[in-house]
Amino acid sequence: DLDNNSSCACSARVLQAYALFEMKNGNQVFSLMLMKRAVDMDERLKPVLEWWQFREARSKSASYSLRFQPRPYRQSHLNSNT
């Protein structure tokens, strides 16, 4: 199982590098998603999420998800006789 943990940590570092690349190219929300996945694989990378770029991406991510939530379907449309 030691090899599995080692490869997981290695994969997490690759995801971290990809996340930093995406952040540099302006893809903040996607970068945050990648970095969260990397942290899931290796908790030692968690401090990176406190960098200002990722804090800013979290605020953008929150406002993005609030703006693009699906609207609830109104039942009254189904009961319309017109």
C-alpha positions as YAML, in Angstrom:
chain: A
units: angstrom
residues:
- id: 1
  name: ASP
  ca: [0.00, 0.00, 0.00]
- id: 2
  name: LEU
  ca: [3.03, 2.26, 0.37]
- id: 3
  name: ASP
  ca: [3.45, 2.29, -3.42]
- id: 4
  name: ASN
  ca: [-0.20, 3.29, -3.85]
- id: 5
  name: ASN
  ca: [0.20, 6.24, -1.44]
- id: 6
  name: SER
  ca: [3.38, 7.29, -3.21]
- id: 7
  name: SER
  ca: [1.78, 7.21, -6.66]
- id: 8
  name: CYS
  ca: [-1.26, 9.05, -5.34]
- id: 9
  name: ALA
  ca: [0.97, 11.81, -3.94]
- id: 10
  name: CYS
  ca: [2.83, 11.95, -7.23]
- id: 11
  name: SER
  ca: [-0.41, 12.21, -9.18]
- id: 12
  name: ALA
  ca: [-1.57, 14.93, -6.81]
- id: 13
  name: ARG
  ca: [1.54, 16.95, -7.57]
- id: 14
  name: VAL
  ca: [0.90, 16.58, -11.30]
- id: 15
  name: LEU
  ca: [-2.67, 17.84, -10.76]
- id: 16
  name: GLN
  ca: [-1.28, 20.71, -8.71]
- id: 17
  name: ALA
  ca: [1.05, 21.68, -11.56]
- id: 18
  name: TYR
  ca: [-1.86, 21.51, -14.00]
- id: 19
  name: ALA
  ca: [-3.98, 23.64, -11.65]
- id: 20
  name: LEU
  ca: [-1.24, 26.28, -11.45]
- id: 21
  name: PHE
  ca: [-0.92, 26.24, -15.24]
- id: 22
  name: GLU
  ca: [-4.67, 26.77, -15.62]
- id: 23
  name: MET
  ca: [-4.62, 29.53, -13.00]
- id: 24
  name: LYS
  ca: [-1.86, 31.31, -14.90]
- id: 25
  name: ASN
  ca: [-3.96, 31.07, -18.08]
- id: 26
  name: GLY
  ca: [-6.96, 32.68, -16.39]
- id: 27
  name: ASN
  ca: [-9.08, 29.59, -15.80]
- id: 28
  name: GLN
  ca: [-9.58, 30.24, -12.10]
- id: 29
  name: VAL
  ca: [-12.65, 28.11, -11.41]
- id: 30
  name: PHE
  ca: [-11.28, 25.11, -13.32]
- id: 31
  name: SER
  ca: [-7.94, 25.56, -11.58]
- id: 32
  name: LEU
  ca: [-9.67, 25.52, -8.19]
- id: 33
  name: MET
  ca: [-11.47, 22.31, -9.09]
- id: 34
  name: LEU
  ca: [-8.18, 20.66, -10.07]
- id: 35
  name: MET
  ca: [-6.47, 21.85, -6.91]
- id: 36
  name: LYS
  ca: [-9.28, 20.53, -4.71]
- id: 37
  name: ARG
  ca: [-8.94, 17.15, -6.40]
- id: 38
  name: ALA
  ca: [-5.16, 17.24, -5.78]
- id: 39
  name: VAL
  ca: [-5.75, 18.00, -2.10]
- id: 40
  name: ASP
  ca: [-8.19, 15.07, -1.91]
- id: 41
  name: MET
  ca: [-5.33, 12.88, -3.10]
- id: 42
  name: ASP
  ca: [-2.63, 14.44, -0.89]
- id: 43
  name: GLU
  ca: [-3.61, 16.55, 2.14]
- id: 44
  name: ARG
  ca: [-0.12, 18.05, 2.31]
- id: 45
  name: LEU
  ca: [-1.05, 20.28, -0.64]
- id: 46
  name: LYS
  ca: [-3.90, 21.93, 1.28]
- id: 47
  name: PRO
  ca: [-1.97, 25.16, 2.11]
- id: 48
  name: VAL
  ca: [-1.95, 25.99, -1.62]
- id: 49
  name: LEU
  ca: [-5.72, 26.55, -1.40]
- id: 50
  name: GLU
  ca: [-4.99, 29.50, 0.90]
- id: 51
  name: TRP
  ca: [-3.01, 31.36, -1.76]
- id: 52
  name: TRP
  ca: [-4.78, 34.55, -2.80]
- id: 53
  name: GLN
  ca: [-5.40, 33.25, -6.32]
- id: 54
  name: PHE
  ca: [-7.37, 30.30, -4.98]
- id: 55
  name: ARG
  ca: [-9.23, 32.42, -2.42]
- id: 56
  name: GLU
  ca: [-10.28, 34.69, -5.30]
- id: 57
  name: ALA
  ca: [-11.27, 31.66, -7.38]
- id: 58
  name: ARG
  ca: [-13.43, 30.38, -4.50]
- id: 59
  name: SER
  ca: [-15.34, 33.66, -4.41]
- id: 60
  name: LYS
  ca: [-15.80, 33.55, -8.20]
- id: 61
  name: SER
  ca: [-16.84, 29.92, -7.98]
- id: 62
  name: ALA
  ca: [-19.46, 30.75, -5.34]
- id: 63
  name: SER
  ca: [-20.90, 33.65, -7.33]
- id: 64
  name: TYR
  ca: [-20.81, 31.56, -10.52]
- id: 65
  name: SER
  ca: [-22.75, 28.71, -8.92]
- id: 66
  name: LEU
  ca: [-25.30, 31.15, -7.47]
- id: 67
  name: ARG
  ca: [-25.89, 32.82, -10.84]
- id: 68
  name: PHE
  ca: [-26.22, 29.60, -12.81]
- id: 69
  name: GLN
  ca: [-28.39, 27.52, -10.53]
- id: 70
  name: PRO
  ca: [-31.24, 25.91, -12.43]
- id: 71
  name: ARG
  ca: [-34.55, 27.57, -11.79]
- id: 72
  name: PRO
  ca: [-37.17, 25.44, -10.12]
- id: 73
  name: TYR
  ca: [-39.78, 24.26, -12.55]
- id: 74
  name: ARG
  ca: [-43.11, 25.85, -11.78]
- id: 75
  name: GLN
  ca: [-45.83, 23.28, -11.41]
- id: 76
  name: SER
  ca: [-48.46, 25.79, -12.60]
- id: 77
  name: HIS
  ca: [-47.23, 25.34, -16.19]
- id: 78
  name: LEU
  ca: [-48.31, 21.72, -16.11]
- id: 79
  name: ASN
  ca: [-51.79, 22.47, -14.84]
- id: 80
  name: SER
  ca: [-52.52, 25.19, -17.36]
- id: 81
  name: ASN
  ca: [-55.65, 24.62, -19.49]
- id: 82
  name: THR
  ca: [-54.81, 27.27, -22.06]
...
